[in-house]
Amino acid sequence: MNDYRFIVEYDGTDFEGWQAQPPGHRTVQGSLSEALERLCSAPVVVTGSGRTDAGVHAPAQVASARLATRLSPDELRRALDASLPEDLVVRSVALAPDGFDARRDAVAKCYRYTIWNHPVRSPLRARHSWWVRRPLDLAAIDEAAGALRGEHDFASFQAAGSNVTTTVRKLLRVGVDGRAGGRVELEFEADGFLRYMVRNLVGTLVEVGHGRRRPTELREILEARDRGVAGPTAPARGLSLISVRYPDFESAAVAEDGG
């Protein structure tokens, strides 16, 4: 038995999230576990670095599993390629240190949220971006994002009804890129995320970009620790887990076409 590390890419549109669910529910973890069990002829427990929600994508999710197989890592990758559905692929397989756990050992994750900020919708972008018609003030969004950097209590941005030990997280980086009237990308890197945290942050920042909130309000929202004072939850389709950082390596997102 050896521990393995997988870099997994998927289009989350037709999955009911990462986490395996009862029969009849299509999930990333379930699909990957089933493929590995067919190859290894034994039950397999697959652990992901994070439980992405239904509709969320990932060019570089990290997963781990302990397997008994005579296949080399590359042979295993090619066998999985022939077994997995078109919207899910294992980009790489490697032997991992004993006891490697994709979730527990992660030290930071980076999510990207993509907005198509244009008066005309784009069918080619519809599965992977949020269509926002009105022009966004990116300077105001960037100013507001400054209040989010660092260690804060993000209770105002977690999903209602969440049950976690602490809502304090350290947001290492918030990036704002693109242009009003085109593609806009917001990137968030942190030591951990609450459920819907990024989508709730994006929904609030878009309100800033439309002038409905002042950039300085973000500090007030953080201090309130009340989900009711923050903005709406942005749609899942614009969100992608693009990289996960570990002490010994970092998963890397595939290059994406601009436009």
C-alpha positions, 0 to 999 in steps of 0.5 A, spaced: 500 500 500 502 506 498 500 513 498 498 517 492 497 524 490 493 526 484 492 533 481 484 533 478 481 538 473 473 538 472 468 542 470 463 542 476 457 544 472 454 537 472 456 535 478 453 536 485 459 538 488 466 534 490 463 530 496 460 523 495 453 522 496 448 517 496 447 513 489 444 517 484 448 523 486 453 525 481 459 528 485 467 528 483 469 524 489 464 519 488 466 518 480 474 518 482 473 513 487 469 509 483 474 509 477 480 507 482 476 502 485 475 498 478 482 499 477 484 496 484 479 491 485 478 494 492 474 500 496 478 506 496 477 512 500 479 519 496 480 525 500 480 532 496 483 538 499 477 542 499 469 540 498 467 544 492 460 546 492 455 544 486 457 548 480 464 550 482 470 548 477 477 546 479 483 546 474 488 544 480 484 540 485 489 536 489 486 529 492 490 523 496 488 516 496 492 510 499 492 504 494 494 497 492 496 497 485 502 494 481 501 500 476 506 506 475 503 513 477 503 514 469 500 508 468 495 509 473 494 516 470 492 513 463 488 508 466 484 513 469 484 517 463 480 512 459 475 511 465 473 517 467 467 522 464 469 527 459 468 533 464 473 530 469 480 528 468 486 526 473 492 531 470 498 527 474 499 522 479 505 521 484 507 517 489 506 521 496 510 521 503 507 516 507 500 519 511 499 524 506 492 527 506 490 532 501 486 536 506 489 536 512 496 538 509 494 544 505 497 550 508 493 555 503 488 555 497 487 560 491 480 561 488 479 565 482 472 568 481 470 570 473 465 575 471 463 577 464 462 584 465 459 586 458 452 588 456 451 582 452 451 575 454 456 570 452 454 563 451 461 561 450 462 564 457 456 562 460 458 555 464 464 559 467 463 566 469 457 570 472 454 575 467 454 582 470 451 587 465 453 594 468 460 596 468 464 595 475 468 600 478 474 596 479 478 601 483 473 601 488 473 594 488 480 594 489 480 599 495 474 595 498 478 588 498 484 592 502 480 591 508 479 584 507 487 582 507 490 579 513 487 575 519 479 577 520 473 574 523 469 572 516 463 570 520 459 575 515 461 572 509 459 564 511 453 560 509 448 561 514 447 555 518 454 553 518 457 549 523 465 550 524 470 551 530 472 558 528 470 563 523 477 566 523 481 566 517 487 569 514 486 572 507 493 572 504 492 575 497 486 578 494 487 580 486 483 584 482 484 584 474 481 585 468 477 591 465 470 593 466 466 591 459 470 585 459 473 579 463 474 581 470 477 576 475 477 576 483 482 571 486 482 570 493 488 566 497 487 564 504 489 559 509 482 556 509 475 558 507 468 558 510 463 555 506 460 560 500 465 565 503 468 567 496 462 567 493 459 572 499 465 576 498 464 577 491 457 578 491 459 584 496 464 587 492 460 587 486 455 591 490 461 596 491 463 596 484 456 598 482 456 604 487 451 601 492 456 600 498 462 604 499 469 601 499 470 603 507 463 598 508 467 592 508 471 593 515 464 595 518 461 588 515 467 584 518 466 587 525 458 586 524 460 578 524 453 578 521 451 574 514 445 579 514 449 585 513 453 582 507 451 582 500 448 576 496 451 570 494 455 570 487 453 564 482 457 558 483 459 557 476 464 563 476 468 560 481 474 555 480 479 552 485 485 554 481 491 552 486 493 548 493 499 550 496 503 544 501 510 545 504 513 541 499 509 543 492 504 547 490 498 545 485 498 549 478 492 551 474 492 550 467 493 556 462 487 559 460 485 563 454 484 570 455 478 574 452 
